[in-house]
Amino acid sequence: MLRRGVVMAALLAGGAGDLAGQAGVVRGRVVRADGPVGLADVEVVLRPPGATTRTDARGWFVFRGIPEGPVEVAARRPGFLSATLAVRVGALGAAEVHLLLQPVAAILDPIVSTATRDLRSVSEVAAAVSVADTSAISRERTVGLNETLRMMPGVQARSRYGTDEVGIGIRGSAARSRQAVRGVAVLLDGIPLTESDGAARLDLIELAAARQIEVVRGPASALYAGSPGGVVNVVSRTGRDSRGVSVTARTGAFGFRKVDGQAGGVFAGGRGSGFGSVSYTSSEGYRAHSDGDVLRGQVAFDYTAGRDTRFVLEAGGSRLDTRLPGPQSLREFDADPDAAAPLALAFGFGRVDNRYRAGARVEQAAGAGAAMGYFFYGGRTLDFPIATGIVDLNLDRVQGGARFRSGRLAGSPLVAVIGVDYDDLFGSDKRWSNDGGARGALRDDGRFSVPSLGAYSQVEWQLSSTAGVTLGLRYDRVAYQFESETPGAIPQQDTAFHQLSPRLSAVWSPAPETSLYASVGRGFEVPVIGEISMSPGTPLRSVRPKSLWNYEVGARRVVGGRMLLEGSVFYADVRGEFVPVNVSGQSVPENASRSRNIGVELGLSARMTPRLELGAAYTFLDLRLQEFESQVLDSTGTLQQRAFGGKLLPGVPRHRATGEVRARPLAAVALGVQMEWQSVVYVETNNAAAGTVYFRPQPSAPVQQAPFRAVPAGVLVHVNAAWRLGPATLFGSIENLFGRRHAGGVVANDVFGRFYEAGPPASVSVGLRVGR
């Protein structure tokens, strides 16, 4: 196995004859393989019983009260190949081990924490997982998550306007993720950014300060809310892995500028570390009326109080001010794709969004087990003009949770996890008439609250050193509470949704280089606040949650120690699929009674030579509605009830393929080429290659029509390069190298026929980094 074969692991000098101590003890040290330096904050796992601990500032660890017999000691830390050593716990001595970890850009068997809420290598996770490490992140502009995620199988990620306004979809969830990410749980260092109603904004994420990004596809774990699309976890740098100071400046086409800086270090003899980051990004945008800027800052401190207790304090904030050009009709797109939509100019579309959050995490060893608790408090203010009005929010958010992971239960090979998560988003919600981009009359003045509760448990059964089974159960409840003080509005109303979500998975490694898994689990996605009610005093809509059962098998294999092949096949039986409908920039989805999803995801990562790496991915998604009816306006102005059984969910390509070549012709020079191809994308539920949509601008207005066509298949090519000059790095990139004119985004089922958002043309950027 690659991660075992390249890592040296041996008994300390003197062998078993020199061991001293008491029975039932395993202790030792973890050091770097390229130098005699102890590694702090390494997670060490003992199997069985599944106990975990972390190394201290000098790399030492200890397990006590371990039954006599054979055990395996595994050491894991991001940025290093993991090491595993088999030892025997005797009746008269302490087993002492010495583990050497080899630093590496982990592309073949990286470490993840998303799927399991504890560090594991990808080969041990019963789910489809992809990881982008520091090198993959830093080779791009570090503006939007799409730069890193677009190469992964099963993921659809795009920048709306060439900035950090990014839409992310996993296994088709991008169909309705226009103003925010939906159907995907987005985490920052394991704490949800996704709000209690399932919507996630990415403003708090500074990509340049990320150490790695983990993506789990599908409803992968009972330990997280069962988002049907999956999970994206952004892991921040710490003072331990990013010591020193670095500053980066970038500039490019369409007025793009970005400056960011990071600083990190350790204190208290290595028991604590601190890290801070600040950035400013601005752009004039390649479309008219798309300029904006965003300011971000974050800081984190961690401290290890002995071997059993660890504290982490985190705080972050962002301020975004941007104008939005809006989607276009086909006539507008064909005439000038870089122009702003007339509605966007008339009503001053934009977003001013201020966010912050701060909190703490505590990790405490408890015998052979471990407990963790967290609490975060945040706030948000939003000014958001759209055609139907101006939204003014002033919100607070409270998050908290606790989890306990046991050691071996009663001497058996079972480990149990139990926990609870609580999240509440609440505050004032005012809606004003939009008078040419300015506030007109106050239309609604109220408040809302969306408390959610998730309780979960999980049992892990390690059948042998090569096989394991996990059984989990999660209960989620999300409530919506609205109050309005506006005369004539509904003064108070509420509703709630809940679901019990079981999950069963198994992993088998018949050989060190091979891992196979199978899983069945339930997913749950609730409507966001604006889909339940247009404003606090308006009637609640009859939209209901989406629920699915997901059945999946997958495999990974390392070939020749140089190539990782991975694949997964899934089938999902769906109830209540959200079929997107867009009215004047506001999503009002309908539920399909039944639908089914079939998917195939394939990936390849290869290190052909020390100076040449290859990557490729292919995704097939057949998201087909089976029982769905909706009303459609015809040319006479009559609403017709139509059945759309057998049609594909619009806004999602059926086929998508990516490829990447990374080369180092010289030790100080790095070059990269990326390719994206996707098949045709339908813009409406009837899946027509071309046609006409009929609409009324106002209820009593004459019927108007707008032609449309599906977005054709096409290829985008991107290139990047970097040149290391001592402590400085000069780098550059070209997005859309051949300047292909394309619709980068689709607003599916827009009732006025405004389906298209132009993708970025060819754009060049260059930058200079000084420091790490």
Secondary structure, 3 states (H helix, E strand, C coil): CHHHHCCCEEECCCCHHHCCCCCCEEEEEEEECCCCCECCCCEEEEECCCEEEECCCCCEEEECCCCCEEEEEEEECCCECCEEEEEEECCCCEEEEEEEECECCCCCCCEECCCCCCCEEHHHCCCEEEEECHHHHHCCCCCCCHHHHCCCCCEEEEECCCCCCEEEEECCHHHHCCCCEECEEEEECCEECCCCCCEECCCCCCHHHEEEEEEEECCCCCCCCCCCCEEEEEEECCCCCCCEEEEEEEEECCCEEEEEEEEEEEEHHHCEEEEEEEEEEEECCCCCCCCEEEEEEEEEEEEEECCCEEEEEEEEEEEEEEECCCCECHHHHHHCCCCCCHHHHHHCCEEEEEEEEEEEEEEEEECCEEEEEEEEEEEEEEEEEECCEEEEEEEEEEEEEEEEECCCHHHCCEEEEEEEEEEEEEEEEEEEEEECCEEEEEEEEEEEEEEEEEEEEEEEEECCCCEEEEEEEEEEEEEEEEEECCCCCCCEEEEEEEEEEEEEEEEEEEECCEEEEEEEEEEEECCCHHHHCCCCCCCCCCCCCEEEEEEEEEEEEEECCCEEEEEEEEEEEEEEEEECCEECCEECCEEEEEEEEEEEEEEEEEEEECCEEEEEEEEEEEEEEEECEEEEECCCCCEEEEECCCCECCCCCCEEEEEEEEEEEECCEEEEEEEEEECCECCCCCCCCEEEEEECCCCCCCCEEEEEECECCEEEEEEEEEEEECCEEEEEEEECCCCCCCEEEECCCECCCCCEEECCCCEEEEEEEECC
